[in-house]
Amino acid sequence: MKKKIIVFIPHIRGGGVEKNFFLLTNFLAKKTSSVSVITVNKEYKSNLSKKIRIIAPKSNKWKNSPIYLKYFISIFFLILTLLKNNNYLIISFQANWYSILIAKLFNVKIISRSNTAPDGWSKNIIKNYFYKLILNLADQIIVNSIEFKKDLKNKFNVKSICIYNPLNKSELIKKSEERLNFKFFNNKKLKLINIGRCTNQKNQILILKSVNYLKNKIPLKLLIAGRGGEFAKLKSYININNLNKNVKLLNFLTNPYKYIKKADAFILSSNYEGLPNVLLEAQCLKKIILSTKCPTGPKEILLNGKAGTFFKIDDYKDLARKIEYIYYNKNLLNRKALIGYNNIKRFDEKINLNKYLFIIKKYLI
């Protein structure tokens, strides 16, 4: 009897990880006989195929709970499910430590998809020891960049397989063509954009510092869109430095692509990443890209600088120099954007989803 699939993702918030989760889970629902999802955020079920069974609390009161509580609740549902029937393959997108340990406790196969580079994990020696121990218990680890794969091997002696994030190019372009009335970008100034969670990891304050440094040098506009713990801090910085004419801060956008299309350049200011979807999306829309050379994905996406321009992590003056360079050399940098667009096939949705399916099928027998 073939195993059923449980996709384990306690906390859904609408970012890059979740985009990959929706694509893969819906694809598996078409290609396999039974897929269930364990999560707390069941309000996103409309993004999933009706064939998929949602295992979640009946009440919606937990949807805004802290992440650690969502992990605890989802682990509880995972244990209950496996107590009734352990003929499952688990695919974990989050809380990999816990899901791996539970899978081993119930003698269940597990594929763990790691999303963020090891540089974003704890620097604590004891915790790192447990990372190494527990990750090696998984039946398969999947990562989303080649550098990520190398880092796991070098730092934790963990073997993994690299599968790039699946990119639905045609759908993305279609959404980017939706009508947008956004007067903030309706001028001849240099239009910059950043899309992402407002967190220390994403480091959007760095972009604000660069804009503040440049505001009297070149005409520019910046849009930052996202939500998270740093949102209020960003808003405060904008107000204190009188940047309201230069910077627009928006909450989470359901369709960021039409905003990216209006921009001249996309900026990724992260301290670390996995394989940032948003860079792929900007590349797909032929945008000039400025990015930190952070671990692990940007170097691969931007072909080590052939398809974009790098600036130093947490160096706002370096970023400011690169923004100023764009202003005076836009046509030259548009050539780099075209190189990126012409090399985007490696992230194709069908190619990478079928790579997932090939691996998953081996564990369903």
N, C-alpha and C positions, 0 to 999 in steps of 0.2 A: 504493500500500500504506500503510495507516494505521500511524502510529508506535505503538510500545509505550511504556509508562510505567515509569520508574525513580523510586521515592521514596527520597531520600537522607537518612538519619538515623543517623549513626554511633553515637550514644550514647543509649540508651533507659533512663530511670530511673523512669518512672511518674508524672511530674508533669503539669502542665497542657498543656505542649507535646505530650507523648506522648498525652494523651487526644484532642487534636485530630488528631494523626497517625493514631491507630487508627480514629477515626470516618471521616476522609476517605479513608484507604487502603481500608478495607473497603467504603465506598460506591463508590469507583472500580472495585473488583473486580467489583461488581454491574453497573455501568453501561458498562464498557469491556472490551475483549477480552483485554488482557494487562497485568498489574501485577507489578512486581518491587520488592523492598525491599532496599537495601544498608545493612547495619548490622553492628555487632560483637555486639550483645546479642540473639542469636537465641533466647535462653531465653524471650523474650516472644512467640514465634511462635504460641502458643496463643490470643493475643489477636487474631490475624489470620485472615482467611478462608483456607481450604485451597486456594483458587484462586490465592493469591498466592505467587510464587516468592521464596524468601529467599536472598539472596546474602551469604554470611558465612563467616568462617573455620570450618573443620571442628571445631577444638578450642574448648572453652569457657574455656580458660585466660586469654583476653584480656578476659573480661567485666568484670573489676574493674580493668582497666588505667586509667591516667590518660587524660583526655579527649583530649589532644593525640595520644596513641598510637592511640586509636580513630579519630581523624580520619585519621591517616596510613594505617592499615590499610584503612579504607573507601575512601579516595581511590585506593589501589592496586587494589581490586576494581572501582571505577568505571572506571578506565583500562583494565583488562583486558577488561571488558564491552564498552566502546566500541571497543576494538581489533578485537573479533570482529564487531561489528555496531553501526553508529551510527544506526540507524533508531529512535531513542528520543526521548522528551520527558522531561527531568529535572525533578522537583519536589523542591527542597531544603528541608529543615526545619532543618538545622544546617550549620555549616562553609560558609556561603554564599559567602564569598570564593573558597575553593578550588574548589567545585563550579562556580561561574560561570566561572572561568578555564579549567577543564578542558572545560566545555561549549563554550566559544568555540574552544578548541584543536581540538576534534573537529567543529566546525561543527554542534553539536547545540543545539536550543532548550531553554531553561531557564526555569522559573518558580521564583522564590525567595520563600519565605514567611519574613518577618522576625517574630520573636517578642517581642523586647525593645526598649523605647524607646531612641532614640539617646543619651539621658542615661546609659545604662548602658554605652555603648561607650567607647573610649579618648578621652581629652581631648588626646592627642598630635596636634599639628597635621599632622605628616607622615602619620600613620596615617589621620587624617580625610580627607586629600587622596586617599589610596588607597581609602577607603570610597566616596567620591564617584565616583572613576574606575571602580572595579570594579562597584559596584551598577548603574551606568548601562549596563553591558554586558549585564545580564540582559534577557531578552525581556519579562518581566513581574515586577514586585515586588508581592506581596500582604502587606498589614499587617492588624492586627486592631482598630484603633480610628481614628476620624477625626482625633484629635489626633496620633496616630502618623504618619498620612499627611501632616499639615501640617508636622510636625517634619522629616520626611525631605525635604520640598520646600524648607523654609526653610534647613536646615542643610547639605544635600548636593545640592540641586537635583535630587533624584530623584523622578520621578513614580511613583505607586503606586496600587493599588486597595485599598479597605478592604472586608474581609469579616469580619464578627464571628465569634467562636468559636462553633461549633455546640453547642447545649446540648440534651441528651436529657432533657427534663423528666420524662417519665413513668418512665423507668428510674431516674433519680435519686431520685424520691419513693418508688418501690418499694423501693430499697435502704435508704433511710432508715427504713423501717418494719420492718426486720429486728430481731429481739430483741437487746437489749443489756443485759447485766448490768454496770453501771459505777457502783459504789457511790460513787465520788468525787463524782459529780454528784447523788447522791440526798439532797439537803437543800434548805433554803429560801434558801441563799445565792445571790448573784448569780453566775451561771455563764457564764464567758467562754471562748472557744476561738480558737485560731489553728492553721491547717493550712498547712504549706509547708516547703520545703527550709530547713534551718538554715544560712543564709549571711549574709554582710554585707548583701547586697541586701535580704533579707527583714527583717533588723534586729529579731529577736524579743527581743533583750536589752532593747530599749526597753520592751516590755510588762512584762518582769520588773521593771524599775526602777519602773514605775508601780504594779505590785502591791505591791512592797516599800514604796513611799511611802504606799499606801492600807491596808495590812494591819491597822492599828490604828484605822482610821476607819470602814470599812464591811465587812460580812461578804461575802467573795467567794472564788471558786474559779476557777482558770485551768488549762486544758488546752492544751499545745502539742504537736503531733504532726508529726514530720518527721525527715529524716535529712540529714546534711551536715557540713561542716567545723566549724561552730560548735556542734555538739551538745554536745561536752565542755565548752565555755565556758559554755553555758547551764546545764548540770548543776552546774558548779562554783559559779556565781552563786547558784543555788537553795540549795545546801548552806551556803555561806558566810553567806547572809542568813537562814538558818532558815525557808525558804519551803516546806518539804516538805508542811506541812499545807494550804497555799494553792495550790500549783502541782503539777501532774502533767506529767511530760515523757515522751512515748511516741515510739517509732520510727515508721517509715512505716506507715500504715494502708491496707489494701486497700479497706476500706469506711469512709471518714471521715464519710459522710452520716448514719449513725445516731448518731454522736457530735455532729455539728452540730445535729441535731434536738433533742438533750437540752439544748443550751446556750440561754442567753438572748440572747447577743450574740456576733457574730464580729468579730475585730479583725484588720485588715490593717495592718502596720507598715512596709511596704516603702519603700525609697528611690526605686525606679523599678520599672516593670512594663511589660508590653505591654497585654494585656487579661486581668486575672487571673481565671481560671476559677473559683477558689475563692470569689470575691465573687458570681459568678453563682449558684453552688451554694447559698451562704448565703441569697441573695435568693430563690431558688426555694423554700427551706424557711421563708420568711417570718421570717427572723431580723433583729433589730436589727443594724446594721452601723456600726462605727467604722473609719475608714480615713484614711491619709494622703492628702493631695491630690497624690499623686505623679504624674509622667508615666508612662504616658499614659492608662490605661483607667479608673481609679476614678471620675473626674468624669462620664464618659459612663454608666457602669453605675448610678451613684447620682444621675443626673439633676441634677448640680451641687449636690447637697445636699438635694434634695427627697425622696430615697429613702434617705438615710443621713446620718451626721454625720462631718465631717472634723476631723482634728487636725493640728498642725504636724509636719512631718518632723523626726525625731530630738529631739522635745520631750516627755520623759516626764511632765512636770508638766501640760502641756496635755492629754495623753492621760488622766492621772489625773483631771483635772477633768471630762472627758467621761464617764469610767467612773462617777464619783460621780453625775453628772447622770442617767445611766441608772438607777442604783439608786433614785433618788427620783422618776423620771419615766418609768418603764417603759411605762406605757399610752400616753403621748403619743408615744414613739418607736416603739411598735408600729404606729402609723398610718403612719409613714414606711416601715416594712418592708412594709406592705400596698401602698403606692404602688409600691414597687420590684417586688413580685410581679405587680402588675397591668400592668406595663410590660415584662415579660420576653419577650414574644412576638418582639421584634426579634432575639433570639438563638436562635430556634428552629432545631433541627437540620436539618429538611428545607429550610427557606428558605435557610440559609447553605451547606449542602452543594450545593444546586442552583446557587447563585451560583458556587461553585468549578467545578462541572461545565461551566457555560456558558463560562467562560474557558478551561478546559483543552481542551475539544473543538476550539476554534479552532486550537490548536497540534498537534493530532493528525493533521491532514490532510497 
